[in-house]
Amino acid sequence: MQTYRADRVVRILTGLVSTVYYGAWVAAAFVLIIGPGMKRLAPSLVADPTPRLEVSVTLPGLGATLVPQWQAAPPGITLKRVNGEIALPQSMMPSWFFPVEYAALVVFFGLVLLFLHHLRVLFRRVREGAPFDAANAIRMRWLGVLLLVANVYYGALDFWLSTMVTRVLASSRLPIGLALHINWFGVFIALVLVGLAEVFRRGAALEEEQSLVV
């Protein structure tokens, strides 16, 4: 009897997903445990946590002139909105900000790790020669749901951070706009995964019917 041997591409992808999965655990441990622990034990070795986020600056009626360096006599380009990264000192943020930010990071890492866990188990089942089974259909559906939730959650977190920065810098009168970034491509991929889950479920049902007939 010939034993099943997974395709080379499947084995490579399974190993890659496992590597990313364990790497995500290491990153989560460093960001959520080791980093804060080092901050308490050796504060001189760790920089103060500084909120950093990408913001959009609107310049209504003023504009800004950008002079490209590659032109000898440039006419100038008028900018109405520019994007950049802003970093605020810890002292400017309220005392409750960092515990809330830490809890938000815990939730985000939890979503990422749960997504990678389901993806890793799915690839292992494919490697074992059972791509179409009821459990894989459920895992595929979970992958789509988790990816959709992670995209919406990240967009909401980004919006909350920009709101906090806008409130802190309200007295400076900087024309900073609220940021709401949602990865629509990620949302599309999530919907595709939910659709593929139905394909996996139907394939599992057909395989079960075939095994009963045989």
LOPAVO-313471 format. One line per field, with one value per residue: residue number from 1; residue in three letters; x, y, z of N, C-alpha, C in turn. Coordinates in Angstrom, 2 decimals. Example, Ala and Ser with C-alpha at 12.3 -4.5 7.8 and 13.67 -1.06 7.14 Angstrom:
BEGIN
nr: [1|2]
rest: [ALA|SER]
n_u: [13.19|12.85]
n_v: [-5.69|-2.25]
n_w: [7.80|7.08]
ca_u: [12.30|13.67]
ca_v: [-4.50|-1.06]
ca_w: [7.80|7.14]
c_u: [13.20|12.90]
c_v: [-3.30|0.03]
c_w: [7.80|7.87]
This chain:
BEGIN
nr: [1|2|3|4|5|6|7|8|9|10|11|12|13|14|15|16|17|18|19|20|21|22|23|24|25|26|27|28|29|30|31|32|33|34|35|36|37|38|39|40|41|42|43|44|45|46|47|48|49|50|51|52|53|54|55|56|57|58|59|60|61|62|63|64|65|66|67|68|69|70|71|72|73|74|75|76|77|78|79|80|81|82|83|84|85|86|87|88|89|90|91|92|93|94|95|96|97|98|99|100|101|102|103|104|105|106|107|108|109|110|111|112|113|114|115|116|117|118|119|120|121|122|123|124|125|126|127|128|129|130|131|132|133|134|135|136|137|138|139|140|141|142|143|144|145|146|147|148|149|150|151|152|153|154|155|156|157|158|159|160|161|162|163|164|165|166|167|168|169|170|171|172|173|174|175|176|177|178|179|180|181|182|183|184|185|186|187|188|189|190|191|192|193|194|195|196|197|198|199|200|201|202|203|204|205|206|207|208|209|210|211|212|213|214]
rest: [MET|GLN|THR|TYR|ARG|ALA|ASP|ARG|VAL|VAL|ARG|ILE|LEU|THR|GLY|LEU|VAL|SER|THR|VAL|TYR|TYR|GLY|ALA|TRP|VAL|ALA|ALA|ALA|PHE|VAL|LEU|ILE|ILE|GLY|PRO|GLY|MET|LYS|ARG|LEU|ALA|PRO|SER|LEU|VAL|ALA|ASP|PRO|THR|PRO|ARG|LEU|GLU|VAL|SER|VAL|THR|LEU|PRO|GLY|LEU|GLY|ALA|THR|LEU|VAL|PRO|GLN|TRP|GLN|ALA|ALA|PRO|PRO|GLY|ILE|THR|LEU|LYS|ARG|VAL|ASN|GLY|GLU|ILE|ALA|LEU|PRO|GLN|SER|MET|MET|PRO|SER|TRP|PHE|PHE|PRO|VAL|GLU|TYR|ALA|ALA|LEU|VAL|VAL|PHE|PHE|GLY|LEU|VAL|LEU|LEU|PHE|LEU|HIS|HIS|LEU|ARG|VAL|LEU|PHE|ARG|ARG|VAL|ARG|GLU|GLY|ALA|PRO|PHE|ASP|ALA|ALA|ASN|ALA|ILE|ARG|MET|ARG|TRP|LEU|GLY|VAL|LEU|LEU|LEU|VAL|ALA|ASN|VAL|TYR|TYR|GLY|ALA|LEU|ASP|PHE|TRP|LEU|SER|THR|MET|VAL|THR|ARG|VAL|LEU|ALA|SER|SER|ARG|LEU|PRO|ILE|GLY|LEU|ALA|LEU|HIS|ILE|ASN|TRP|PHE|GLY|VAL|PHE|ILE|ALA|LEU|VAL|LEU|VAL|GLY|LEU|ALA|GLU|VAL|PHE|ARG|ARG|GLY|ALA|ALA|LEU|GLU|GLU|GLU|GLN|SER|LEU|VAL|VAL]
n_u: [0.85|0.60|1.93|0.74|2.28|3.00|2.89|5.81|5.63|3.48|4.62|6.68|5.22|3.80|5.88|6.76|4.52|4.41|6.83|6.35|4.25|5.42|7.29|5.61|4.69|7.05|7.48|5.18|5.66|7.94|7.07|4.89|5.65|8.52|9.55|8.05|8.86|11.67|11.66|10.83|12.79|15.25|15.21|16.85|17.90|15.91|13.99|11.63|8.19|6.61|3.88|3.30|2.10|0.63|-0.41|-2.67|-2.24|-4.05|-4.16|-5.95|-6.73|-4.19|-2.10|0.96|4.20|6.03|9.21|10.59|13.72|14.84|14.41|15.45|14.32|11.74|8.16|6.82|4.79|1.59|0.41|-2.34|-2.99|-1.03|0.79|2.25|4.47|3.92|5.25|4.69|5.69|5.81|4.92|2.94|0.65|-2.40|-2.65|-4.01|-3.73|-1.64|-2.06|-4.52|-3.72|-1.92|-3.66|-5.13|-3.17|-2.73|-5.15|-5.00|-2.68|-3.63|-5.67|-4.09|-2.42|-4.32|-5.38|-3.10|-2.72|-4.99|-4.48|-2.06|-2.76|-4.58|-2.93|-1.32|-3.16|-3.72|-1.22|-1.16|-2.84|-5.57|-7.32|-9.99|-12.06|-14.51|-13.59|-11.56|-13.08|-14.43|-12.25|-11.31|-13.42|-13.19|-10.73|-11.36|-13.24|-11.68|-9.67|-11.20|-12.24|-9.82|-8.88|-10.91|-10.73|-8.10|-8.33|-10.18|-8.66|-6.57|-8.01|-8.84|-6.37|-5.53|-7.53|-6.95|-4.44|-5.18|-6.75|-4.85|-3.10|-4.69|-4.50|-2.33|-3.09|-2.51|-3.17|-4.30|-5.80|-8.34|-7.54|-8.51|-7.87|-8.51|-7.78|-8.80|-8.23|-7.46|-9.94|-11.34|-9.93|-10.62|-13.38|-13.19|-11.99|-14.06|-15.89|-14.43|-14.47|-17.01|-16.71|-14.84|-16.40|-18.41|-16.85|-15.92|-18.31|-18.93|-16.77|-17.31|-19.74|-18.86|-17.14|-18.98|-20.44|-18.52]
n_v: [-1.20|2.13|4.85|8.10|11.07|14.34|17.14|18.96|21.76|22.14|21.14|22.99|25.38|24.70|24.50|27.16|28.60|27.57|28.56|31.33|31.39|30.59|32.63|34.83|34.34|34.75|37.47|38.56|37.87|39.40|42.06|42.30|41.20|40.87|43.40|45.40|44.31|44.66|47.42|48.01|46.75|47.65|50.63|52.52|51.36|51.04|52.82|55.48|54.70|55.78|57.16|56.51|57.29|57.36|60.33|62.61|65.81|68.62|71.43|73.90|76.40|77.46|75.85|74.33|74.68|72.63|72.04|70.36|68.68|67.80|69.49|72.31|74.90|74.92|75.07|74.71|72.84|72.66|71.63|70.14|68.27|66.33|63.44|62.06|60.92|61.07|61.60|61.46|62.70|60.73|62.05|63.76|62.31|61.04|59.32|56.90|56.06|54.33|51.77|51.12|51.10|48.98|46.84|46.88|46.09|43.48|42.24|42.53|41.03|38.59|38.04|37.82|35.62|33.60|33.46|32.60|30.16|28.62|28.65|27.26|24.68|23.98|23.80|21.70|19.59|19.46|18.67|16.13|14.84|15.25|17.44|18.21|18.19|18.24|19.69|21.31|22.98|24.47|25.69|27.25|29.04|30.34|31.58|33.54|35.08|35.94|37.41|39.46|40.65|41.45|43.39|45.38|45.94|46.92|49.23|50.66|50.96|52.55|54.85|55.59|56.19|58.38|60.15|60.57|61.83|64.15|65.40|65.82|67.58|69.76|72.38|73.33|74.00|72.71|71.61|68.80|65.97|63.44|59.98|57.21|54.25|51.54|48.38|47.57|45.65|43.52|43.07|42.17|39.77|38.39|37.98|36.34|34.07|33.23|32.49|30.39|28.63|27.55|26.10|24.19|22.93|21.79|20.10|18.34|17.13|15.79|13.97|12.43|11.28|9.79|7.96|6.45|5.27|3.65]
n_w: [0.00|-0.93|0.76|1.74|0.63|1.20|-1.05|-2.14|-2.09|-0.33|2.02|2.40|2.74|5.05|6.93|6.81|7.76|10.36|11.36|11.28|13.09|15.60|15.71|16.02|18.60|20.04|19.47|20.67|23.34|23.83|23.41|25.17|27.63|28.20|27.44|29.08|31.56|31.56|31.55|34.13|35.75|34.75|34.09|32.88|30.65|28.81|26.55|27.12|26.79|23.91|22.33|18.99|15.84|12.58|11.12|9.54|8.20|7.71|5.68|5.39|3.09|3.37|2.33|1.18|0.00|-2.02|-3.10|-5.60|-5.70|-8.01|-10.11|-11.92|-12.08|-10.48|-10.58|-8.22|-5.93|-4.70|-1.61|0.00|1.88|3.99|5.08|8.00|10.67|14.10|17.33|20.72|23.93|26.95|29.19|28.33|27.96|29.39|32.61|32.45|29.90|28.94|30.27|29.02|26.34|26.46|27.07|24.70|22.89|23.80|23.11|20.32|19.64|20.53|18.64|16.33|16.95|17.31|14.75|13.30|14.53|13.74|10.99|10.87|11.85|9.86|7.57|8.41|8.44|5.74|4.84|5.92|4.26|4.34|3.25|2.77|5.13|7.75|9.96|8.89|7.27|9.18|10.39|8.25|7.98|10.43|10.03|8.10|9.57|11.78|10.47|9.37|11.71|12.91|11.08|11.24|13.95|14.18|12.63|14.21|16.54|15.58|14.93|17.50|18.72|17.15|17.86|20.57|20.34|18.98|20.93|22.96|21.71|21.28|22.23|20.86|18.35|16.00|12.71|12.72|11.44|12.05|11.94|10.08|9.20|7.27|6.14|3.20|1.35|2.96|4.17|1.94|1.39|3.70|3.31|1.07|2.21|3.90|1.96|0.75|2.84|2.71|0.36|1.21|3.13|1.56|-0.02|1.95|2.66|0.26|0.10|2.34|1.59|-0.61|0.62|2.07|0.05|-1.17]
ca_u: [0.00|1.42|1.63|0.58|3.39|2.56|3.66|6.92|5.14|2.68|5.54|7.38|4.26|3.51|7.01|6.78|3.46|4.83|7.87|5.69|3.45|6.29|7.87|4.61|4.70|8.24|7.24|4.20|6.31|8.87|6.33|3.95|6.20|9.94|9.74|7.63|9.68|12.96|11.42|10.76|14.04|16.37|14.59|17.83|18.24|14.75|13.47|10.26|7.19|6.14|2.86|3.64|1.10|0.61|-1.51|-2.81|-2.27|-4.79|-3.75|-7.00|-6.50|-2.79|-1.28|2.39|4.92|7.08|10.12|11.35|15.14|15.32|14.12|16.28|13.44|10.44|7.05|6.28|3.61|0.78|-0.11|-3.49|-2.99|0.20|0.82|3.53|4.45|4.06|5.63|4.41|6.33|4.93|4.37|1.79|-0.51|-3.02|-2.09|-4.73|-3.56|-0.76|-2.74|-5.51|-2.97|-1.38|-4.77|-5.46|-2.15|-2.98|-6.26|-4.55|-1.80|-4.47|-6.30|-3.07|-1.99|-5.42|-5.43|-1.97|-2.95|-5.92|-3.81|-1.05|-3.45|-5.16|-1.86|-0.88|-4.15|-3.50|0.00|-1.46|-3.66|-7.00|-7.66|-11.43|-12.78|-15.41|-12.82|-10.88|-14.08|-14.65|-11.03|-11.29|-14.39|-12.59|-9.68|-12.01|-13.84|-10.61|-9.03|-12.12|-12.27|-8.52|-8.82|-11.80|-10.19|-6.91|-8.80|-10.77|-7.56|-5.88|-8.88|-8.80|-5.08|-5.52|-8.41|-6.20|-3.41|-5.87|-7.15|-3.66|-2.51|-5.74|-4.05|-1.26|-3.75|-1.99|-4.30|-4.20|-7.09|-8.52|-7.12|-9.28|-7.28|-8.98|-7.19|-9.92|-7.76|-7.59|-11.37|-11.70|-9.37|-11.42|-14.61|-12.83|-11.78|-15.37|-16.44|-13.71|-14.91|-18.17|-16.19|-14.26|-17.50|-19.06|-15.91|-15.92|-19.56|-18.82|-15.85|-18.00|-20.72|-18.13|-16.65|-20.10|-20.81|-17.51]
ca_v: [0.00|3.33|5.86|9.45|11.99|15.68|17.84|19.76|23.12|22.07|20.99|24.26|26.34|24.30|24.93|28.62|29.04|27.22|29.52|32.62|31.21|30.66|33.97|35.73|34.12|35.42|38.91|38.90|37.79|40.52|43.33|42.33|40.70|41.19|44.85|46.05|43.83|45.36|48.81|48.12|46.31|48.49|51.71|53.30|50.65|51.02|54.16|55.70|54.39|56.99|56.86|56.87|56.92|58.15|61.29|63.46|67.22|69.37|72.83|74.57|77.79|77.86|75.10|74.27|74.62|71.62|72.32|69.15|68.95|67.35|70.50|73.51|76.04|74.28|75.98|74.47|71.99|73.04|70.49|70.42|67.29|65.54|62.41|61.93|60.20|61.96|60.92|62.30|62.28|60.02|62.98|64.48|61.44|60.77|58.15|55.67|55.77|53.20|50.50|50.85|50.74|47.63|45.90|46.82|45.27|42.09|41.76|42.43|39.86|37.41|37.80|37.37|34.27|32.67|33.31|31.76|28.80|27.93|28.48|26.21|23.39|23.69|23.33|20.37|18.62|19.30|17.88|14.75|14.25|15.43|18.86|18.42|17.58|19.21|20.55|22.32|23.95|25.36|26.51|28.24|30.08|31.11|32.43|34.71|35.91|36.56|38.42|40.59|41.32|42.10|44.61|46.39|46.30|47.76|50.54|51.35|51.33|53.67|56.02|56.00|56.83|59.72|61.00|60.95|62.80|65.40|66.04|66.27|68.71|70.73|73.74|73.75|74.45|72.04|71.10|67.34|65.34|62.10|58.94|55.97|53.42|50.16|47.65|46.99|44.42|42.50|42.75|41.35|38.44|37.75|37.51|35.21|32.92|32.75|31.77|29.13|27.72|26.82|25.12|23.10|22.18|20.99|19.05|17.34|16.36|14.90|12.90|11.52|10.50|8.83|6.87|5.62|4.51|2.61]
ca_w: [0.00|-1.05|1.77|1.22|0.88|0.82|-2.06|-1.59|-1.82|0.89|3.16|2.61|3.30|6.42|7.74|6.87|8.67|11.72|11.75|11.57|14.31|16.77|15.73|16.59|20.05|20.56|19.40|21.69|24.65|23.98|23.50|26.29|28.90|28.40|27.37|30.33|32.68|31.51|31.90|35.59|36.38|34.30|33.32|32.12|29.41|27.93|26.29|27.57|25.75|23.24|21.33|17.62|14.87|11.35|11.15|8.37|8.54|6.72|5.63|4.63|2.71|3.45|1.39|1.46|-1.27|-2.07|-4.21|-5.95|-5.87|-9.31|-11.11|-11.77|-11.80|-10.29|-10.32|-6.88|-5.84|-3.54|-0.87|0.86|2.96|4.04|6.11|8.69|11.94|15.25|18.56|21.88|25.19|27.87|30.16|27.77|27.90|30.71|33.30|32.09|28.47|28.68|30.57|27.97|25.14|26.69|26.91|23.28|22.24|24.18|22.28|18.93|19.54|20.66|17.35|15.38|17.31|17.04|13.29|12.88|15.04|12.83|9.70|11.02|11.94|8.56|6.69|8.86|7.98|4.30|4.69|6.28|3.22|4.62|3.10|2.83|6.23|8.40|10.85|8.08|6.84|10.32|10.55|7.18|8.33|11.52|9.46|7.51|10.61|12.56|9.65|9.28|13.02|13.13|10.27|11.82|15.26|13.98|12.19|15.37|17.43|14.94|15.10|18.91|18.97|16.54|18.67|21.76|19.95|18.65|22.19|23.68|20.98|20.93|22.54|19.94|17.12|14.81|11.90|12.60|11.22|12.59|11.00|10.10|8.15|7.21|5.02|2.46|0.72|4.00|4.30|0.77|1.61|4.74|2.69|0.22|3.08|4.33|0.83|0.59|3.91|2.19|-0.59|2.01|3.77|0.53|-0.38|3.03|2.56|-0.89|0.46|3.26|0.80|-1.43|1.48|2.44|-1.14|-1.35]
c_u: [0.88|0.98|1.56|1.78|2.98|3.47|4.72|6.47|4.33|3.58|6.28|6.45|3.91|4.64|7.08|5.73|3.82|5.90|7.28|4.89|4.30|6.99|6.91|4.53|5.90|8.04|6.24|4.81|7.23|8.12|5.51|4.55|7.63|10.17|9.30|8.45|11.03|12.80|11.38|12.09|15.21|15.82|15.58|18.17|17.11|14.22|12.03|9.28|6.61|5.09|3.28|2.52|1.18|-0.62|-1.53|-2.97|-2.95|-4.41|-4.79|-6.64|-5.06|-1.98|0.16|3.10|6.06|7.93|10.91|12.80|15.65|15.03|14.95|15.44|12.02|9.34|6.49|5.02|2.86|0.17|-1.28|-3.52|-1.71|0.08|2.20|3.36|4.70|4.36|5.44|5.15|5.31|4.24|3.12|0.52|-1.10|-2.52|-2.76|-4.45|-2.76|-1.35|-3.78|-4.82|-2.39|-2.48|-5.17|-4.44|-2.33|-4.08|-5.79|-3.64|-2.60|-5.16|-5.30|-2.66|-3.08|-5.56|-4.32|-2.12|-3.86|-5.27|-2.80|-1.70|-4.05|-4.10|-1.36|-1.86|-4.01|-2.26|-0.24|-2.37|-5.14|-7.39|-9.15|-12.02|-13.57|-14.64|-12.10|-11.85|-14.35|-13.44|-10.96|-12.26|-13.85|-11.49|-10.28|-12.57|-12.75|-9.91|-9.91|-12.15|-10.96|-8.40|-9.69|-11.26|-8.98|-7.33|-9.40|-9.69|-6.80|-6.70|-8.85|-7.49|-5.03|-6.43|-7.70|-5.16|-4.04|-6.27|-5.94|-3.08|-3.53|-5.28|-2.99|-1.81|-3.13|-3.16|-4.21|-5.60|-7.14|-8.19|-7.99|-8.81|-7.79|-8.40|-8.31|-9.49|-7.83|-9.03|-11.82|-11.18|-10.17|-12.72|-14.35|-12.64|-13.11|-16.05|-15.75|-14.09|-16.12|-17.74|-15.59|-15.37|-18.19|-18.15|-15.86|-17.18|-19.50|-17.89|-16.51|-19.03|-20.02|-17.62|-17.77|-20.54|-19.83|-17.66]
c_v: [1.24|4.37|7.24|10.30|13.35|16.27|18.72|21.17|23.16|21.96|22.28|25.29|25.99|24.71|26.43|29.16|28.73|28.19|30.87|32.53|31.33|32.02|34.99|35.58|34.83|36.93|39.36|38.87|38.98|41.82|43.41|41.95|41.20|42.69|45.58|45.60|44.51|46.83|49.00|47.78|47.21|49.62|52.51|52.65|50.67|52.43|54.27|55.36|55.68|56.61|57.37|56.42|57.84|59.05|62.06|64.90|67.96|70.84|73.63|76.03|78.23|77.17|75.08|74.08|73.62|71.88|71.05|69.48|68.57|68.34|71.74|74.72|75.52|75.31|75.82|73.64|72.35|71.80|70.94|69.47|66.46|64.55|62.35|61.16|61.18|61.11|61.88|61.80|61.62|60.98|63.71|63.63|61.25|59.46|56.85|55.24|54.49|51.86|50.13|50.43|49.33|46.58|45.76|45.98|43.79|41.49|41.57|41.22|38.57|37.04|37.25|35.93|33.23|32.42|32.37|30.33|28.01|27.68|27.35|24.84|23.00|23.14|21.95|19.29|18.39|18.44|16.41|14.07|14.35|16.89|19.13|17.59|18.67|20.18|21.65|23.37|24.96|26.27|27.59|29.39|30.97|32.04|33.69|35.64|36.65|37.64|39.65|41.38|42.06|43.39|45.72|46.87|47.22|49.16|51.33|51.80|52.53|54.95|56.52|56.71|58.23|60.67|61.48|62.01|64.15|66.14|66.59|67.52|69.77|72.16|74.25|74.26|73.87|71.44|69.61|66.76|63.94|61.06|57.71|55.14|51.99|49.52|46.93|45.74|43.27|42.09|41.86|39.92|37.68|37.20|36.32|33.94|32.35|31.98|30.43|28.12|26.91|25.77|23.92|22.26|21.27|19.83|17.96|16.49|15.37|13.72|11.91|10.67|9.44|7.66|5.95|4.73|3.34|1.54]
c_w: [0.00|-0.02|1.14|1.60|0.34|-0.24|-1.40|-1.24|-0.53|2.11|3.46|3.25|4.74|7.36|7.89|7.83|10.11|12.23|12.11|12.86|15.56|16.86|16.32|18.11|20.69|20.56|20.47|23.08|24.89|24.21|24.78|27.63|29.13|28.41|28.62|31.54|32.73|31.89|33.41|36.25|36.02|33.45|32.48|30.78|28.39|27.78|26.78|26.45|25.19|22.22|19.96|16.70|13.67|11.38|9.84|8.83|7.40|6.81|4.83|4.35|2.71|2.37|1.85|0.15|-1.16|-3.30|-4.52|-6.25|-7.25|-10.43|-10.85|-11.40|-11.62|-10.07|-8.91|-6.94|-4.56|-2.90|-0.01|2.06|2.88|5.19|6.74|9.98|13.06|16.48|19.72|23.10|26.12|28.83|29.65|27.78|29.29|31.30|32.88|30.65|28.25|29.13|29.51|26.68|25.27|26.50|25.45|22.51|22.57|23.31|20.84|18.73|19.68|19.36|16.34|15.68|17.05|15.54|12.82|13.38|14.11|11.47|9.76|11.07|10.59|7.60|7.12|8.42|6.47|4.05|5.01|5.27|3.45|4.50|3.27|3.97|6.94|9.29|10.08|7.57|7.95|10.53|9.48|7.46|9.45|11.01|8.86|8.56|11.40|11.76|9.52|10.59|13.27|12.33|10.84|13.16|15.12|13.51|13.34|16.34|16.88|15.10|16.53|19.23|18.38|17.30|19.92|21.43|19.65|19.92|22.94|23.04|20.62|21.17|21.58|18.61|15.86|14.02|11.64|12.47|11.82|11.52|11.18|8.91|8.28|5.96|4.26|1.71|1.70|4.22|3.15|0.93|2.67|4.17|1.76|1.05|3.59|3.20|0.60|1.67|3.46|1.18|0.15|2.65|2.77|0.09|0.67|2.97|1.40|-0.58|1.41|2.54|-0.04|-0.59|1.89|1.28|-1.35|-0.26]
